[in-house]
Amino acid sequence: MTVTRQLWLVFSLVGCVAVSALILGPVPNAKPQAEVFLGQVEDGGRLRNRPQRREFLRSLNLSRSQIRELQQIRRDYQPRMRSQRQRLWEEREAFRQLLSSNASNAAVEDQFEVVQTLRQDLDRLRLESVTAMRSVLTPAQRQILADQRRQP
């Protein structure tokens, strides 16, 4: 998994957690929000509790304003990323169909170039989103993120 993809997953997790915490708000006589929500991630309608992620997010010690900024960045990029992934999937399928058909080599190569360009565009979009999210973090939070990436 690429570093960009790892960062995107981490920041997507941060966005899901932050949205959950802000929407649901504090619960009287319950555990603090950080303990309740930081380990829960929406995944296809299911909530998953991952202790390592919970501890990692807690270690970032994000402020409310950072959470809001990260949420906004996620809201801005998520539809674009979804659209780009869908288009890439469709063009990749077209490429696979060309490979299994009697299409000319030139047609296959042209479709390959389309797929490669879309893949690069998606990677660029991921990088933009990650750098936007990264800019919200303090140097200490960035260091925590870098340390986490180095762990196996």
Secondary structure, DSSP 8 states (H G I E B T S, - for coil): --HHHHHHHHHHHHHHHHHHHHHH---TTS--HHHHHTTEEEETTEEEE-HHHHHHHHHH---HHHHHHHHHHHHHHHHHHHHHHHHHHHHHHHHHHHHTTT--HHHHHHHHHHHHHHHHHHHHHHHHHHHHHHTTS-HHHHHHHHHHHH--
